[in-house]
Structure formats: structure tokens, C-alpha cells
Amino acid sequence: MKILIIEDEQLLAQSLQTLLKRKGFDAETVFDGETGAYYADTGIYDLLILDVMMPGMNGYEVARHVRRKRGSVPILMLTAKTEVMDRVEGLNAGADYYLTKPFDSRELLACIHALLRRQGDQVNVLTFGNTTLDLDGTALCCGAKNIRLSAKEFGVMRLLMQTGEKNLPKETILLHIWGYDTNAVENHVEVYVGFLRKKLKRIGSDIRIEAVRRLGYHLEVSHD
């Protein structure tokens, strides 16, 4: 799961990032609202953690911007403001939950898991054709055969199975798996798609990863 932390207190942002990475999340930080809105527009994040009081574009404005652009991505709003009307404004702006500072890390993690469950993303397996992707064990399974995937193979395969027959652009895969500040290029995506094709064939999967020029990749079920 990829989480974006938008928080102008850099020490807090970095401590949140460390906590989330320790819990297995892929967390990135930005330190102002404008940059946060720009990153959120990519659509690569599964959840946003958003501070309210930031210079320039504040959290309410970022939440409204995100809701106009991205629809249903969960937003967990963090703030030192405790008045009821502040909470009301945050929820009306598009936040899904409103957590006041200081907060306990256990409560933060519980909120994150609850919001992700609500999105329906935290299921144990994804299925396409005769093949399943075990999200806990990071393995591809077909009948009695299974094969473990590397972290990046797993990330690419999860995106492909979530997207299914719709085309998934290479740029989207790059941003989601390698991140914003990466030197990786589209050839890296092609290499990992090649690895996945070999592993699918090895377990007898009927899934084909099809490439469409300039549009990216999608999955098809072979009827051979």
C-alpha cells in the first residue's frame, strides 16, 4: 500500500514515514500543500495523511482539490485544531477521518487500516482467470502450483490484476512501484513484465500480459 504524508512539520512527517515503513507500507512525504496536491494528482496513492495548518495551500484546500480530481482516495486529516466546527470543516472538505494532535501511533495505525478496509483493498487474494495473487504471501498461485514474487514483481502484478482488462500505462506503473524521485525508466517496467510472463507460464496460468503500443499493458485470459 502506498501512502502520501502531507505535513509541514518535517520531523513529524519523517517520524510518520518511519513508523509506516516499519509496518510494511510504502510511505512518501511532502512538506507543503501545493506539492501534496501535485503528488496526489498522480493517482498512485492508496491513502493520504494530510495536515490542516500549512502555509499557502492548507489541508482543507488540498482535500477539496483531491476530491475534485481523484474521487474516493481515503484522506486521514491530522490537526491540532480540536473545535467541533474545525472537524466539521475537515469532513465537509472531503476527509474520511479527523485525528487530533497529539495522537497515539496505535490509533493512527488503526485508522489507516480501517480506511483501507473500507476501500476494499485489503483482501487476501486477487483473482484473474485461473490464477490468484496471494497478497499476504506475495505469491502467484495456479491450482497446486505457486511461485513467490520479488517485491517489484508483486507490485506490478498487483496493479495489473486490480486493473484487469483495462490498459495500465507504463508511466503509472513507474510512479506507483518506483516512486516519484526515481531514475527508473520505462525499460524497467518492460523487464519486470518479462519476469512475470515467465513465472505465469511456469505455473500453468491462463493469464496473458498484453502490451498495447503507447497505452501500456492489460491482462487477458488465453483460451488456447
C-alpha positions in Angstrom: 0.0 0.0 0.0 1.3 3.4 -1.0 0.7 6.3 1.4 1.4 10.0 0.9 2.1 12.2 4.0 1.5 15.9 3.5 2.8 17.6 6.7 4.8 20.8 7.0 6.4 19.8 10.4 9.3 17.8 8.8 10.3 15.9 12.0 6.7 14.7 12.4 6.4 13.8 8.7 9.6 11.8 8.8 8.7 10.0 12.0 5.3 9.0 10.5 7.1 7.8 7.4 9.5 5.7 9.5 6.6 4.2 11.5 4.6 3.3 8.4 7.6 1.8 6.6 8.2 -0.3 9.7 4.6 -1.6 9.4 5.1 -2.6 5.7 3.7 0.5 4.0 5.4 2.4 1.2 5.2 5.9 2.6 6.4 9.2 1.0 6.5 12.7 2.5 6.0 16.2 1.1 6.1 19.3 3.3 3.6 21.8 1.8 0.1 21.7 0.4 0.8 22.7 -3.2 3.3 19.9 -3.6 1.0 17.5 -1.8 -1.9 18.3 -4.2 0.5 17.9 -7.2 1.7 14.4 -6.0 -1.9 13.4 -5.1 -3.0 14.2 -8.7 -0.9 11.3 -10.0 -3.4 8.9 -8.5 -0.8 6.4 -7.4 -1.6 6.6 -3.6 -3.9 4.3 -1.7 -4.3 6.8 1.2 -3.4 10.4 2.1 -2.4 11.6 5.5 -3.0 15.4 5.5 -2.1 18.1 7.9 -4.5 21.1 8.2 -2.4 24.1 9.2 0.1 24.6 6.4 1.3 27.8 4.8 0.0 28.6 1.3 -2.5 25.8 0.5 -3.9 24.5 3.7 -5.3 21.0 4.4 -8.9 21.9 3.7 -8.0 23.3 0.3 -5.8 20.2 -0.5 -8.7 17.9 0.5 -11.2 19.8 -1.7 -8.7 19.7 -4.6 -8.1 16.0 -4.2 -11.9 15.2 -4.1 -12.4 17.1 -7.3 -9.6 15.3 -9.0 -9.4 11.8 -7.5 -12.8 10.9 -6.1 -12.6 8.2 -3.5 -9.0 8.0 -2.3 -9.1 7.9 1.6 -8.0 11.1 3.4 -6.9 11.0 7.1 -6.7 14.5 8.3 -4.3 15.4 11.2 -4.6 18.7 13.1 -4.0 20.4 16.4 -7.4 22.2 16.0 -9.9 20.5 18.3 -13.1 22.6 17.9 -16.2 20.8 16.6 -16.5 23.3 13.7 -12.9 22.5 12.7 -13.8 18.8 12.4 -17.0 19.7 10.5 -15.0 21.8 8.0 -12.5 19.0 7.5 -15.1 16.4 6.9 -17.0 18.7 4.6 -13.8 19.3 2.7 -13.6 15.6 2.0 -11.7 14.0 4.8 -12.7 10.5 5.8 -11.4 10.7 9.4 -10.1 13.5 11.6 -7.4 12.8 14.1 -6.2 15.5 16.6 -2.6 16.0 17.7 -1.1 14.7 19.8 -2.2 11.2 18.9 -1.2 7.7 19.8 0.6 5.8 17.0 -1.7 2.8 17.7 -4.8 4.9 17.0 -3.2 6.2 13.8 -2.5 2.7 12.5 -6.0 1.6 13.4 -7.5 4.5 11.5 -5.3 3.7 8.4 -6.3 0.0 8.4 -9.9 0.9 8.9 -9.9 3.4 5.9 -8.1 0.9 3.7 -10.5 -1.9 4.6 -13.4 0.4 3.8 -11.9 0.9 0.3 -12.0 -2.9 -0.2 -8.3 -3.0 -0.9 -7.3 -5.2 2.0 -8.5 -8.6 0.7 -6.3 -11.6 1.0 -6.2 -12.5 -2.7 -6.8 -11.1 -6.2 -8.0 -13.5 -8.9 -7.9 -13.3 -12.7 -8.6 -16.3 -14.9 -7.4 -19.5 -13.2 -4.7 -17.6 -11.2 -4.7 -15.9 -7.8 -2.2 -13.4 -6.3 -1.8 -14.1 -2.6 -1.4 -10.6 -1.1 -0.1 -11.9 2.3 2.4 -14.4 0.9 3.3 -12.4 -2.3 2.9 -15.5 -4.4 1.2 -16.3 -7.7 -0.9 -19.5 -7.4 -2.5 -21.7 -10.1 -4.0 -24.9 -9.0 -1.4 -26.8 -6.9 1.4 -24.7 -8.2 2.7 -21.4 -6.8 5.7 -19.2 -7.1 7.0 -16.4 -4.9 7.4 -12.9 -6.4 10.0 -10.3 -5.7 8.8 -7.0 -4.2 8.7 -5.2 -7.5 7.2 -8.2 -9.4 4.5 -8.4 -6.8 3.8 -4.6 -7.0 3.5 -4.8 -10.8 1.3 -7.9 -10.8 -1.0 -6.4 -8.1 -1.6 -3.3 -10.3 -2.2 -5.5 -13.3 -4.7 -7.7 -11.5 -6.5 -4.7 -10.0 -6.8 -3.1 -13.4 -7.6 -6.3 -15.3 -8.6 -5.8 -18.9 -8.2 -2.1 -18.8 -4.9 -0.6 -20.1 -2.4 0.3 -17.4 0.1 2.9 -18.7 3.8 2.3 -18.1 4.1 5.7 -16.5 1.5 4.8 -13.9 3.4 1.6 -13.1 6.7 3.5 -12.8 5.2 6.1 -10.4 3.4 3.6 -8.3 6.2 1.0 -7.9 9.4 3.0 -8.3 8.1 6.3 -6.9 8.3 10.0 -7.9 12.1 10.5 -7.2 13.4 7.6 -9.2 15.9 7.2 -12.0 14.0 4.2 -13.3 12.7 4.4 -16.9 10.0 2.5 -18.9 12.5 -0.2 -19.8 12.5 -1.2 -16.1 8.7 -1.9 -16.4 9.3 -4.0 -19.5 11.9 -6.1 -17.7 9.6 -6.9 -14.8 6.7 -7.7 -17.1 9.0 -10.1 -18.8 9.8 -11.8 -15.5 6.1 -12.0 -14.7 5.3 -13.6 -18.1 7.9 -16.3 -17.4 6.6 -17.0 -14.0 2.9 -17.2 -15.2 3.9 -19.7 -17.8 5.9 -21.7 -15.3 2.8 -22.3 -13.1 0.5 -23.0 -16.0 -1.5 -19.8 -15.7 -4.0 -18.9 -18.4 -3.2 -15.2 -17.9 -1.5 -13.3 -20.7 0.0 -9.8 -20.1 -0.7 -8.0 -23.4 1.1 -4.9 -24.4 -0.6 -2.1 -26.4 1.7 0.4 -28.1 1.5 3.8 -26.3 -1.3 2.6 -24.0 0.5 0.2 -21.7 -0.5 -3.3 -20.5 -3.6 -5.2 -19.7 -4.5 -8.8 -18.8 -6.3 -11.3 -21.0 -7.3 -14.9 -20.4 -6.0 -17.3 -23.0 -8.5 -19.8 -24.4 -5.9 -22.0 -26.1 
